[in-house]
Amino acid sequence: MKKRICVLVLFLLFVPGLSSAKERQGVVTFKINLGSQAGSKSARLWLPYPLSDEYQRIEDLTIEGNHDMASIYREPESGAVYLFAEWRGNRGSRMLEMRFRVKAGERVVRNLTDKGAPVPDDVKKYLKSNRWIPTDGRIREIADRITKDKTGILDKARAIYDWVVENTYRDPAVRGCGLGIVEQMLVRRGGKCVDISSVYIALARAAGVPAREVFGIRLGKKAEQDITGGYHCWAEFFLPGTGWIPVDPADVRKLMLEEGLDLNEAERYREYYFGGVDEFRIVLGRSGRGLNLLPLQESAPLNYFMYPYAEIDGKRLDYFDPKGFSYSVGFKAL
């Protein structure tokens, strides 16, 4: 039996207008098919659930499928918001489709000034070290060396950004968006967006700059486009008196690779992505690392939550492999 749910979530922030001149509008459709697992008795799916904010408006979100149950959860510790769906019993088809209309704006914060204000108490958790974002040992040594002549948060954040741009590179051979293992990245220096962003966040925290991950997906630049391969992670640092500032050293390195640029030739990208990110992306969450979802997944805590996550009879599927997992994401411009 096919089910259709029109979802109204009261904690969504309605945004009457975007504050950016550059916008991208369209319809995004996530299609999940978990029915190819022969003989399986149960399937569970967790799918990041996009929310409206100052720079993106999510409207007309609908969910269709033949699931037995579906609900929206907010995980209290991380703040992650997601759709959970479950299929019970052995069946040949397990389908779910989530569709919504989006208007995304360019996120740009310029003319930054550090007034030396203290870090608010509710932001101090983004200074902490953990298994996924360590800040001690060699990481702290590098951070201290990068910022030895810097005194304020803004100067330190910029110095670390410049160091990451200059000392990492995009490695196309890395699967998906990478694993974000900071210690390994500091050795090999090559990776994808999660890897490079994780290095920035770890070094920033080690230098006393609050920083966090942003997980999202790129919107298509064509009228209609498959964007399944467009998942992307960037970073934000917190500047007291201003708020969260986007930075994307990974996209600087991506564009350098694609356009064959050296550091001097990439100067305009380097300046743009410190305090700005383009309108061809939406945020799916800022949920951090090492997540235990609700209902609790049977596997280990998630490294990060950006891709669809699913388990068949308690065994996790490989979200880096959308063909084996059988999911796709499409975009149609409006």
N, C-alpha and C positions, 0 to 999 in steps of 0.2 A: 504494500500500500504506500503510495507516495504522499508525503506530508509536506505542507508548505507553512512556514512560520513567518509572519511579519513581526519583526522584533522592535520593540520600543523599550529602550533602557533609560531610566530616569536620570542616571548620573552622567549621561552624555552632556557635554557642554555645547549648547547651541551658539553658533558664531554667526552674527548677522552679516558680517563682511570680513574679507581678508585684508590684511594691512600691507599687502605686497602688490606692486604693479604687474609682476609676472605671475601668471597662473596657468595651470593645466587642469582641464576638466575631462571627465570621462566616466565610464562604467568599468569596474573591476569585477571579475568573476573567478572565484576559486571553485574548481571541480575536483572532487575526491572520489576515487573508486577503490574500495577495499575488498571487492568481491572476487578477486583472482586467487585468493588463498584457499585452495581445495581442502575440504575436510575440517576446516577450522570451526570452532564452536562460538567464539565471541570476538568482537572487534570494538576497540575504543579509539576515539579521535579527540585530540586537543588542537584547536586552531586559533592563532592569535586574532583578536577581535579589535578592529580599528576604532578609535574614538576621535571625535572632533576636538580641535584645539584652536589656538590663535591662528595657525597657518593652514589648517586643513578642515574641511567640512565634509562629514560623512552623512549621507541621506539615503532614504529608500532602501535600507538594508533588508534583504529577505533571505531566508534559508529554506531550501527544499531538499527532500531526500526520503529514503525509506527506513530511516533509523527508528529504533524503538523509543529512544528518548533523547532530548537535547536540552541544554540549559547553558546560561551564561554565568561564568564564575569570575570572581576577583580574588586572587590569592593574596591574603592579607599582608604577608611579610614583604613580598617583592612588589606588590601592586599590579601584577600581571592580570590582564583581562582577556578572557578567551572563551570560545565556544567549546563545550564538551558534548560529544555525541556517542551513543552506544548502540551496537547491534547485537542482539542475543540470538543464539542458535546458529546452526549451519544453514547457510543460504548462498545462492549463487550470485546475488547482487547486493552490494552495500554501497549506496551512492549518497553523496551529499554535495549540494551546491550552495555557496554563499555569494550573493551579488549585492553590490552597493554602488551608488553614485558618489563621486568624489570631486571636490574642487580643492586643488592643492596650490599653495602660494610659495614663492621663493622665501626662504628664511634668511634674513640678513640683519645683522646687528653691527653698525659701524660707529665710528667716532667714540671708541671705547676709552673710558677714563677710570683709573684705579684710585678711589678715594681713601683706601686703607681701612675700610669698614671691616668689622669682624665677620667671620663665617657664621650664619645663623645655625642654631642648634639642630634644626631639622635637616640641614644639609651636611652636617658633620659625618654622617654615615658614609658619604661618598669620599671620605678621606681614608677609610679603613682598608686594611689589608685582608685578603682571604686567599683561599686555595687557588682561585681562578685569577685574581688580580693581586699578586704578591707585591710588596713594596720594600722588602728588606734585602740584605745581602748586596749582591752585585747591582740590583736594580736601584737601590738607594745610592750606591756609590756613583752610578752613572747620572742619576738625577741631581745629586749634589754637584757633580762636575759641570753639568750643563748650566745649572742655575747659580753658580758660586758668586757671580757679580750681580745677581738680581735680588731685589728686595720685595716687590709686591707680587700679588697673584697674577695680574695681567702680564707683567714682564716675564715671569716664570712660565706661564702658559704659552706665551709666544716662543720663548727660547726652546721649550720642549717640542713644540710643533715643528719649528725649523729643524731641530735635530732629527726628529722622526722622518721628515721629508728627505733630509739629506743622507740618512743612514739606513733606510729600508728600501725595498723595491717590490714591485708586484711580480709574483711568480704564477704564471698561468697554469702551471702543472698542479697546483694545490686544488684539492677537491672542494667544491662548493665555495663557501666564504671562509674556509679555514677553521681551525680549532681554537685559535686565540691563546696558545700556550706561550706565555711571555718569555720564560727562560729560554725556550727553544728558538723563538724569534730573535732574541738578542744574540744568538750564536749564528744562525743562518742568514738572518736579515731579510729573507724573502718570504712573502706570503700573500694572502688576500686581505679583504677588508676587515674581517674580525681580528686577524692576526695583527695588522698594523694599528688598528684602533685600540686593541688591548695593550700594546706597547705604550701608546700615548697615555692611556688612562693610568696604567701602573706607574709610569714615570711622573705623571702629574701628581698623583696622590702621594708618592714618595717625597715630592717637593713641597707638599702642603697645599696643593691646588685641588679642590673638589672636582671630580670628573666622573662621568658615567657613559655607558653605552647607549646608543639609539639603534633600534632594529627596525628595518623597514623594507620596502620594495620599490623599485624604480617603475615609474609609469612609462608607457610607450611613447615614443616620439612620432610614430606613424599613426595613421587614422585608425588602424586596427592591428593589434600585435600580440603575439604570445610573449608574456613577460615572466614565464616560469623561471628563467635563469637570471632574473633581475633582483633577487634578494640582495640587500646591502646593509652594512653596518657602518655607522660613523660615531662621532663622540661629541660630548658637550662638556664644557667646564663652567664652573659657577663663579661669577664675578660679583661680589657683594655690592649692592647698590644698583646693579643692572639686572642680574639674573643669569639664566643659562645661555651660554654662547656656543653655537655650533662650530665644530672644526672637523675637517675631513682630509687628513693627510693621505689616506688611502686613495681618494679620488685624484689627488695630485699625481701620485705615482701611476695610477691607471692611465690617466691622460698622457703622461710622459711616455709610457710604453706604447700606447696606441698611435701617438703622433710623432714618435721618435725624437723627443725633446730632451735636451740636457737641462740642468738646474737653472741656468740663466734664461734659456728660452721658455721655461715654464713659470717664469716669475708672475705672470698675470693670474695663473691658476693658483699659485702659492698664496698670493694676496687674497684672492677671492674666497678660498676655502678656509681662511681664518676669519671666522665671524659670519660666514655665509654658506648656504647650500642651495642648490637649484630647486626649481619648482617641479622637476620630473621625478618626484619621490613622495611617498607617504610614510608616516610613522606607524608601525604595527605595535610597538611597545618599547618601554624602557625598563625591562624587567630584571636586569642584572644577570647573574650567573649562578649555576648550581641550584636549579629550581626543583622543588617538589610541588607538583600540581595537585589540583583537586578535581575529581577524586584522585587519590594518590596513584601515580603510575607504578608499575611493577618493576621497572628497570631502575638503574641508579639515577640520582638527580641529573637533570638536564644541564649540559654545559651552558647552553643558552637557548632561548625560546624565540625563534624567528620563523623557521619553517613549520609546516604542519607536522605534528607528532602523532604517531599512531602505534598501537600494539595489537597484535593478533594472538589470541590465547596467551597473553602476557609477554609475548616476544616483540621487542621494538622493531619497527621497520626503519630502513635507512633513508632518512629525509634528504640526504645528499644525492639520492638516486630517484628522481621523480618518475622515471620510466618504470622502474621496479616497484616503486611505491604506488604508482598510478595516480598522480595528481598533476594538475596544470593550473596556471593562472593566466587569464586573458585580459586585455585592455581594449576598449573601444572609445575613441575620442568623441566628445560632444561639442 
